[in-house]
Amino acid sequence: MRTHNMKAIILAGGQGSRLFPATFAVSKQLLPIYDKPMIYYPLSVVMLADIREVLLISTPRDIGQYQLLLGDGSQWGLSVTYCVQEHPGGLAQAYLLGEQFIGNDDVCLVLGDNVFYGMGMSSLLAQAREYLRHEEGGVICAYPVSDATSFGVVEFDAVGEVLSLEEKPAHPRSRFAVPGLYFHDHSVCAVAKSIKPSARGELEITAVNNEFLRQGRLKAINLGRGMAWLDTGTPTGLLNASQFVEAVQSRQGLYIACLEEIAYNKGWIDREALLRLGDMMKATEYGQYVLSLGVRA
């Protein structure tokens, strides 16, 4: 029987070949975006969605580094577990690897190199969760881009019903790209098992979403123009993302993807735990920010 609990899978595998030589010996999602590891950004999205059970999937080489960085997640009031992806098998392989973890729950899949930032993020995440509370199926996000030919592209109507999904089309039917953030009910595991590998031998997330679309069970949420979705897959993208985070934090004095702040604001950790975490990093501006949250309380 399906529950209305939601868990999250963060996919942090891959070679990061577009960032060679920087990623010859380290996972791309462990590289810093300004003042914190890239993986903090998707993890913050998961936390803002009120999800506390997380499965992180990475390569045999890199999984130990994530365990070292994140531990069991309890310092932020989370439960983080780990799974090895032996060989790159496509994004949808995450549902096969995570089948036991998902169980009868809904699941949010977020790619470890996607950075989202915007004022309405929490309410958009709540909207996706709310839809799955009442309906079975899947929810994808739609983000307007100037050139959609290098993305998965979604076409949808005024109430968010998806009309078509295409992967890197030469002539896109809309200007909305699909970012790496997906919500599905637990039937996604059966769907992932039913699809055939693509020409490159991988289980494609577009094939999974197309099956939900074929069944009439796929919705799209428009992230709109007030949201930033940043590409971090190239040296230029990494630099631009760092400059964006630095500019927002310096101007506003408020931090993006501060896991300690999110956990504290949600009541998952108390003031004592917050100050302890801040004290470990007190030599940095990030640590001083965390300590200041406890002082303001």
C-alpha positions in Angstrom: 0.0 0.0 0.0 1.3 3.4 -1.0 2.2 5.9 1.7 2.4 9.7 1.4 5.8 9.9 2.9 8.5 11.2 0.5 12.1 10.2 0.4 14.9 11.6 -1.7 17.6 10.1 -3.9 20.6 12.3 -4.8 22.6 11.0 -7.8 26.2 12.0 -7.5 27.9 9.5 -9.9 29.5 10.1 -13.3 33.0 10.9 -14.4 32.6 14.7 -14.6 34.5 14.4 -17.9 33.6 18.0 -19.0 35.6 19.2 -16.0 38.8 17.1 -16.7 41.5 17.4 -15.4 39.9 18.9 -12.2 37.8 15.7 -11.8 40.4 13.1 -12.5 40.7 12.3 -8.8 37.7 13.8 -7.2 33.9 13.6 -7.8 32.5 16.7 -9.6 29.8 17.1 -6.9 32.5 17.5 -4.2 34.0 20.5 -6.0 33.2 23.8 -4.3 30.7 26.3 -5.6 32.0 29.4 -3.9 32.1 28.4 -0.2 30.6 25.0 0.1 30.7 21.6 -1.8 28.4 21.3 -4.8 26.4 18.5 -3.1 25.2 20.9 -0.4 23.0 22.7 -3.0 20.8 19.7 -4.1 20.8 18.5 -0.4 19.4 21.9 0.6 16.6 21.5 -2.0 15.7 18.1 -0.5 15.6 19.7 3.0 13.5 22.6 1.8 11.0 20.0 0.5 10.7 18.7 4.1 12.4 15.4 3.2 14.6 13.8 5.8 15.4 10.4 4.4 18.1 10.6 1.7 19.9 7.9 -0.3 23.0 9.2 -2.0 24.2 7.2 -5.0 27.8 7.5 -6.2 30.7 5.6 -7.8 32.9 2.9 -6.0 35.7 5.4 -6.1 33.9 8.4 -4.6 31.3 7.0 -2.2 33.7 7.0 0.8 34.3 10.8 0.3 30.6 11.5 0.5 30.3 9.4 3.7 33.2 11.4 5.1 31.6 14.7 4.2 27.9 14.0 5.1 28.1 11.1 7.6 24.7 9.7 8.5 23.1 13.2 8.2 22.1 13.2 11.9 24.0 16.5 12.5 21.3 18.1 10.4 18.4 16.0 11.6 18.5 13.8 8.5 19.0 10.1 7.8 21.5 9.7 4.9 22.4 6.3 3.5 24.6 5.3 0.6 24.5 3.1 -2.5 27.2 2.3 -5.0 26.5 2.6 -8.8 29.1 0.2 -10.2 28.9 1.4 -13.8 27.1 4.4 -15.4 23.7 3.0 -16.3 21.6 6.2 -16.8 19.7 8.5 -14.4 16.7 6.1 -14.2 19.0 3.3 -12.9 18.7 5.3 -9.6 15.2 3.8 -9.2 16.4 0.2 -9.6 19.3 0.8 -7.1 17.0 2.6 -4.7 14.0 0.3 -5.0 14.3 -1.1 -1.5 14.9 2.3 -0.1 11.8 3.8 -1.8 9.5 0.9 -0.7 5.9 2.2 -0.8 6.9 5.9 -0.5 6.9 8.7 -3.0 10.4 9.7 -4.1 12.2 12.9 -5.2 15.2 12.4 -7.5 17.6 15.3 -7.7 20.8 15.4 -9.7 23.9 16.2 -7.6 25.1 18.9 -10.0 21.9 21.0 -10.2 21.8 24.3 -8.4 18.4 25.9 -7.8 17.8 29.2 -6.1 14.7 31.4 -5.8 12.2 32.9 -3.4 9.4 30.6 -4.4 11.4 27.4 -4.1 9.8 26.0 -0.9 6.2 26.6 -2.2 7.0 25.0 -5.6 8.4 21.9 -3.8 5.3 21.8 -1.5 3.2 22.0 -4.7 4.8 18.9 -6.1 4.4 17.0 -2.8 0.8 18.0 -2.5 0.0 16.8 -6.0 1.4 13.3 -5.2 -0.6 13.3 -2.0 -3.8 13.3 -4.0 -2.8 11.7 -7.3 -0.6 8.8 -8.4 2.0 9.7 -11.0 5.0 12.0 -11.6 5.8 15.7 -11.4 8.6 17.3 -13.4 9.8 20.9 -13.5 9.9 23.2 -16.4 12.4 26.1 -16.8 12.4 28.7 -19.6 15.6 28.8 -21.6 16.7 30.8 -24.6 17.9 27.7 -26.5 16.1 24.5 -25.6 17.9 22.3 -28.2 20.5 20.9 -25.8 18.0 19.9 -23.1 15.1 17.6 -22.4 12.1 19.7 -23.5 8.6 19.7 -22.0 5.4 21.1 -23.6 2.4 21.5 -21.2 -1.0 23.2 -21.0 -2.3 25.9 -18.7 -3.1 23.5 -15.8 0.3 21.7 -16.0 -0.8 18.6 -17.9 2.2 17.5 -20.0 1.5 17.3 -23.7 4.9 16.1 -25.0 8.5 15.3 -23.8 11.5 15.3 -26.2 15.2 14.8 -25.6 17.4 17.5 -27.2 15.1 18.2 -30.2 16.3 20.0 -33.2 13.0 21.9 -33.4 11.7 22.2 -29.8 7.9 22.4 -29.3 8.4 24.8 -26.3 11.2 26.8 -24.7 10.9 24.9 -21.4 13.8 22.7 -20.4 13.4 19.9 -17.8 15.9 20.4 -14.9 17.3 17.5 -12.8 14.5 17.5 -10.2 11.8 14.8 -10.4 9.0 13.6 -8.2 7.3 10.2 -8.6 5.1 7.8 -6.7 6.6 4.4 -5.9 5.4 2.8 -9.2 8.4 4.5 -10.7 10.5 1.4 -9.8 8.2 -0.8 -11.9 8.3 1.8 -14.7 12.1 1.9 -14.6 12.2 -1.9 -14.9 9.9 -1.8 -17.9 11.9 0.6 -20.1 14.5 -0.5 -22.6 18.1 1.0 -22.5 18.7 3.7 -25.0 21.1 3.6 -27.9 24.0 4.5 -25.5 23.0 1.6 -23.3 21.5 3.6 -20.5 18.1 3.8 -18.7 17.0 7.3 -19.6 14.9 9.5 -17.2 13.1 10.8 -20.3 11.9 7.3 -21.1 10.5 6.9 -17.5 8.7 10.2 -17.7 7.4 9.4 -21.2 5.8 6.2 -19.8 4.1 8.3 -17.0 3.0 10.6 -19.8 1.6 7.7 -21.9 -0.4 6.6 -18.8 -1.7 10.2 -18.4 0.0 10.6 -15.0 2.6 13.4 -15.6 2.3 17.0 -14.4 4.7 19.9 -15.0 5.4 22.7 -12.6 6.7 26.0 -14.2 9.7 27.3 -12.2 9.2 30.6 -13.9 11.5 33.6 -14.4 12.1 34.3 -10.7 14.1 31.1 -10.2 17.8 30.5 -11.0 18.8 27.1 -12.3 22.5 26.9 -12.8 24.7 24.6 -14.9 27.8 23.5 -13.1 29.1 20.9 -15.6 31.8 23.0 -17.2 34.6 25.2 -15.8 32.7 28.3 -17.0 29.5 27.0 -15.4 31.2 26.3 -12.2 32.8 29.8 -12.1 29.5 31.5 -13.0 27.7 29.6 -10.2 30.3 30.5 -7.7 30.1 34.2 -8.7 26.3 34.1 -8.5 26.4 32.6 -4.9 29.0 35.1 -3.8 27.0 38.0 -5.2 23.8 37.0 -3.5 25.4 36.2 -0.1 27.5 39.3 0.0 24.6 41.6 -1.0 22.0 40.1 1.2 24.0 38.7 4.1 21.9 35.6 3.8 23.4 32.3 2.7 22.4 29.9 -0.1 22.3 26.2 0.8 23.3 26.6 4.4 22.2 23.2 5.7 22.6 24.1 9.3 20.3 27.1 8.9 17.6 25.0 7.1 17.8 22.3 9.8 17.5 24.8 12.6 14.7 26.8 11.1 12.7 23.5 10.6 13.3 22.5 14.2 15.3 19.4 13.2 18.3 20.6 15.4 18.3 22.8 18.5 20.4 25.9 19.2 23.0 23.9 21.0 23.6 21.7 18.0 23.6 24.7 15.7 26.3 26.4 17.8 28.4 23.2 17.9 28.3 22.9 14.1 29.2 26.6 13.7 32.1 26.3 16.2 33.7 23.6 14.1 33.9 26.1 11.2 34.5 29.3 13.2 37.6 30.2 11.2 35.5 30.7 8.1 32.8 33.2 7.1 30.4 30.3 6.7 31.0 29.2 10.3 30.6 32.7 11.6 27.3 32.9 9.8 26.1 29.7 11.4 27.1 31.0 14.8 25.3 34.2 14.2 22.0 32.3 13.6 22.3 31.0 17.2 23.0 34.4 18.6 20.0 35.9 16.9 17.7 33.2 18.3 
